[in-house]
Structures are given as structure tokens and as C-alpha cells.
Amino acid sequence: MRRKAITIRDVAKLAGVGISTVSYVLNGNDQHVSPATREQILAAARELNYRPNAIARSMVKQTTSTIGLIITELQNQLFVPIVEGVEEVLRGDGYHILLASAADVDSEISAIETLKARQVDGIIFMSLSMRYPTDHLMRLRDEGMPFVVINRDLDEPEINLIQFDDRKAAGDATHVLNTLGHRRIGTIYGPKDGGPAVRRRSAVERYEGWRDVMLGYGRAMLPKWRIGGDYTYDGGYEAAKLFASRYEKTEPLERPTAIFVASDMMAVGVLKGLHDSGLIVPDDLTVITIGDPPFAAYTIPALTTYSMPIEEAGRVAARILMDCLHASTPLAAQHIVLKFTLQIRESVGGPKGGVR
């Protein structure tokens, strides 16, 4: 049989005070209540194991102290640090997360409506770096709902946006390979072509970062050393097998000595594909990539990567949202670009025979 819920009336009766006095104390508005009465009420609440009714409290305060977090792919390993970063900030402000997944625009719109029905105070969007329609986001802004978008390709100055400096990270990776003595540097790039439903902003930016530095150094960018993948293990594996077949058919002095791989997931597939093709990393081919999940340090060889500031993005997004919620007047939207950090491991080295 279910136990009767303890109410604020029960606390007031045990403490010997009025219901309104208990309400003041439990909601933190107790500046006009004596310390002795306050302690008497709190002791009664502890004795009865009283738990405030969150729905009733939200109706009084006009806030639920909850933030919606809409994520494109819950299974993607990049998104766990986002949740950790958001929670780190929200916890200090007494807020909690309601998590939703949305693989496309329609499901995102549905998730927004669900979270609005739950009366969340704000929303954070973490997505793949795709270009989605923004009409539903602009409607959300017009309704006065604070929100922050992470890692999306959009050009709306009135939306809080956090992106990653993919182009610079790719350029820096290519520069590192050049400083190690590599002159023939190929790339396995991500889904940068096709329509908006396929093309990724990060893939375009990373390819252009590699290209910019190659042009700056005056390096050749042969089509046969530029192979597309799809940001998956299998895509990296197949691209590496194709790369290796072309490698074997090329004269030794014309072979590439390094590859910039556009994503860590593809890079793991690349390591396997090169190994299965009889090529040794980094002796035959140096490999460098972007993204630094925990497993990157445990591949064979361990991957040299540019780590994405994923957890930082979560913290920054949560701080922006808290600032919006605590501000007395609307704040100007922020557009923040976060930088990557180099993690040097075993998959890079100079070309055999020195600079060539």
C-alpha cells in the first residue's frame, strides 16, 4: 500500500507554525523569520523526511530549474563530455538536465515541443556539424526561450552559437607534418560533398585547412592521394585500403609519406586498413587526425590527434544559458569558436631517410 505523501501542512503542524511561514523558509525567503523558528521548521522537515513537490514549486517560482539538452546521436562518443560539461555548470546553479535525442529536423522540432511541455527554462542543442533549417530555432527565439547551439552550421547572428575551429586544427596538423619533414601528404577527408543532409561543416573546414597549408608550402595535392570517407570506422578502413593499393603502384620516391585523416573514427579504421595492407605506421606512413576520444591513446600505434574541446563547449554553453536566465534584460547573442589541442603520440614520425 502506497504511503501518504508528506505535505507542507504536516511540517507546519509538527513545527507549530503557520503554513506560510514554512513556505517562506523552504523556498529561501526567510529573512523575516527568526533563526530559532527557521531551525524548528527545518528540523520538522527532516524528521518527516519531507520532499518539496517540484511541480508545485515551479508554479510558484515560474521556473522548473531544468534545462533541455537535445543531442543528435546519443551513441556518439563525442557527446558524453558535452553532458559532463553542461552538468558541471548547472549543478552549481541548482539546475538539472532533461535529455532528448533528435536525429533530424523533424525529431528536433518534436523534442523541442516535448521539452517546452515539461516547462524547461532553456535548451542546449548539440549536433553534428550539419546545415539544418533554422525556422524552428528563430521561432524559439521569438518565444523568448533562451537556448545555445553547439557545433551547427548556421549564419544567424541572433542565435547563441559555439563552434570548433576545425579549419585551423587541420591546418595545424598539416603544418606539423611539414615540420617533421614530410613533403607528400595525402588526406582522407570526411563527407564534404553532396547536399545539406550529407555534407558536414567540419569536413569542409578540415579539408580546406589541409589544402590551405599544402598550397602555402607549395606541395602537390595529387587527386589519387585525396580519398573521401564518411566519418566512420568502415569508411576509414575502405579509404585506407584504396590508399594502400595506390601506394603500392607508385614509385617509391613518389609515394606519400603522411596522411591527414579528418576524423578519429576514420583514423582507427585507417590504422587497421593500412595494417591489413602490410604498411607500417609511422614507418611507411605517418598518420595524424582530429578528435581525441579515450581510445586514441590505446590504438596500435597510439594516435596523434588534435583534441576537440567538447567538455569545454558544454561548460561554455551552460554558462551562456545561465547568464541569459539570470539577466534582467535580453542579452546579445554570442558566437564563440573553440580551439583544438595537439596530443602527440606514436602514429607520427619523420619520413624514412629524412626530409623528402
N, C-alpha and C positions, 0 to 999 in steps of 0.2 A: 504494500500500500504506500502510495507516494506521501511523503511528509509535507505538512502545510508550510508554505514559504514564509520566512520571517520578513515582516514588513517594518517600515519606519515607525508605524504606530506601536509595534511591540517594543522597539527600542525606547520610544518616548515613555511608555508605561513603566518599563523597568528602571529607567533613569529618573523618573518622577518629574519630567519636564514636558513642555508642550511640543507638539509635532513640528511646528515651525522652527523652534529652537534646534531640534535635531537636524532638520533640513539645512539650516544655516551652517551648522558645524560640519556635517558630512559633505557639503558642497564647497567648503572652504571659505564661506562668507561669515566667519565667526569673530570679526573684530569687535563686535558689541557684546560678545558672550564672555563671561568671566572664565579664567583658566580652570577654576575648580569645576564649573559646570561643564566645560568642554571635556575635561578628563572623565567626568562622570558619564557623559554620553558615549565617549569612545570605549570606555570600559564595558558599558552595557552592550554596545555593538559587538565587541569581541566575545563577550560571554554568550551572546545569542548566535554567534557566527553569522552575523548579518552581511549580506552581499547586496550592494545597490542594484536596482533594476536599471540596466543600461538604456533600455528604450525610454523609460520614464525620464531618466536623467537627460537624455539627448533632447527630449521635447522641451524641457525646462531651459537647457543651455543653448538650444538651437545649434547644437553641434554633436556629432557622434564620436569624435576623436578617432576616426578611421580614415585611412587613405586607400583608394583603389590602386592596384598595380596590375596593369594589363600587359602581358608578355606574349610575344609571338609564338615561341616554341618553348614549352616548359622543359622539354628534354634536352635542350641545347645547353652544353656545359658552361657557356658564357653567362648564362642568366642567373646562376646561383650566387655569384658575387654581387650582382645587382641587388638582389633581395637582402643580402647581408649588409650592404652599404646603406640601403634605404632604412632598414630596421635599426641600424646603429644610431641614426639621427632621430628617427621617430620615437624610439624608446625614451630618449632623454626628454621629449616633449609630451610624453604620455599618450602617444598615438599608436595605433595598430594597423596592420595591413589586411586588406581583403584582396586575395589573389584571383586573377582570372586569366584565361588563355584565349588568344584570338589569332587564328592563322591567316585571316584575310580581312578585308574591309568590312564585309557584311557581319562577320562574327565579332569584329571590334565594335561596331555600332551596337550590336546586341549586348555585348559586355558592358558598354557604357550605360545603356538603359538599365541593366541589372544593378550596376553599382549605384546609379542615381536613385533607384528604388530603395536601396539599402541606406540611402542618405549619407554617402561618403562625403567628406569635407573637401576632397581634392583627388586628382588622379595623376599617376605617373605611367607613361607609355614607354615600354622598352621593346624595340622591334628590330628585325633585320633591316639592313640599310637600303630599303626599297623606297620607291617614289609612289606613295599612295595618294588618292584623292584627299583633299583637306576640308571639304564642305562640312563634314560632321564635326571636325575639330573647331572650325570657325563658329558653328552653332553653339558648341560647348562654351567657347569663349564669350559669345554674346549673352549666354545664360548666366554668366558670372561665375562659372565653376573654375577654380584655379587648377591648372594642370601643367605638366612638363613632359616634353617628348625627348626621348633618348635615341640616338642613332638612326634617325629617319632623314630621308632626302626630301626636304621641303624648303620653300623660299618665302615663308610667311613671317615678316618682321614682328608681328604682334603675338607670336607664339613662343613660349619659353622652349629653347632647343639646346640640347647638348649633343655634340658630335665628336668624333675622334679624328685626329689629324692623320688620316690614312696615307695621304699623298706624301707627306714629309717622312713618315715611317718607312715607306717603300723606297723613297729616295735615299734616306739614311742607310738602309740595308744595302742598297746597290753601291753606295759610296764606300761602305765598309769592305765590300768585296773588292772594289778597285784599290783601296789602300793596302789590301793583302797581296796585291799583285795580279789579280785576275783581269783579263782584258776581253775575254769572250764569255759573256754572261747571258745565259738564257733565262726564260721565265715560264712558269706555269701559272697562268692567271686565272682569275675567277670569272663568274658569269657577268661580263661587262657588256655583252651584246644582247640583242633581242628587245622585246617590248618591256614596259614597266613591270609586268608580272614576273619577269625573269631577271632583268638587269639589276645589279646591286650598285649602289653608290660607292661602297668600299672597293668593289672590284675595279670600277672605272678609275677611282683615285689612286689605287695601288699600282695599276698598270701605268698610269700617267707618271707616277712618281719614279718608277723604274725607267721609263722612257726618257724622262727629263734628264736624269743623271747620265744615262747612256749617251744621249745627244751631247750633254755638256762635256763629257770626256772624249767625244768623237768616236765612240765604239760602234762597231757594226751590230745591227739588230736583224739578223737573218730570220726570215719567216719560219724556217724549219726549227729554230730554237725558241719559238713563241707558240706555246701549246695551251689551249684552253681546258679548264676543268670546271667543276661545279660546286666547289667548296665542300666536297665530301671525301671520305677515305677512298671510296671506289674510284671517284673521279681523279684523285691524285695518283692512285695506282695505275690506272689506264694511261694517264698522261705520261707517267714515268716510263712505262713500257714502250710507248711510242717514241719518247725522247731517247731511250736507250737504243732502240733499233736504228734510229738515225745516227746516233753517236757511233755505232759500230761500223756504219757505212761511210764514215767520214775519215779523211786522212788525219793521222794523229796530231799534226801541227795546226789543224783547222778545227779541232774539236773544242766545244765549250769546256771550261774548267769549273764553272759555278752555275747554280740555278737560284734565282729568287722565286720562292713559292708563295703565292698570295694568301694562303691561309694555313693555320696549323693543322687542321683536319686533313687537308690535302697533303701537307708535308709528311704526315705519318704514312699515308698511302704511297707517297713518293719514295720514302725510305725503303718500304717493302718492295715496291716495283723495281727500284734500282738494284736492290739485293738479289731479287729473283732473276735479274738480267745479268748478274755477275759483276756489277760495278760496285766499287767500294767508296763509301762516304767517310771522310772527306778526301781520300787519296785520289780517286778518279774524278769525283765531282763534289765540290763544296755545296752545302745546302743551307739556306737561311730563309726564315719565314716570319710571319706576323701572327701574333696570338700566343699566349703563354699559359696554357692550362697546366695543372699539376703534372700530368703525364709527360709533358715535354722534357722534363729532366730525367725520365726513365726510359726513353726510347733508345735504340742502339743504332748509331751513336746518339747521345743526348742532343736535342735540337737547340741550335742558337736561334733565338726569337726576339722580336720586339713585343713586349708585353703590353696588352691593352689595359688602360686604367679603368677597368669595369667597376670595381668596388667604389672607386672614387666617383665615377659617374652617378652611382646610386646615392652616395652621400651628398653630392652637389645638387642633384635633383630634389632630394628631400629637404635640403636647406632652402632652396628657392621656394618650394611649396610652403614651408613653414613661414618664411618671410611674407609670402602672399597672404596667408591665413591670419597672421598677426598684424598686418598693416591696416591702418585706419582708412587709407585711400588706395586705389588701384596702383600697382607698381608697373613700371615699364618692363616689357619682356626682355629677357636676357638670351643671348646667343653665345654659348661657351664651347670652345674647341679644346679638347684634352689631348695631351701628347703621350707618345709611347716611350717605353724604356727598354734599352738593349740588355738582353741576357745572353752572355757569351757562354757557349758550351762546346761540345765536341764535334759538331757537324760542320764547322768551318775550319779552314786552314788555307795556307798559301798553295798556289799551283805547284805541281811537281816540277822540279827544275827551276824554280824561282819565277820571276816575272815573265809572262809570255802570253 
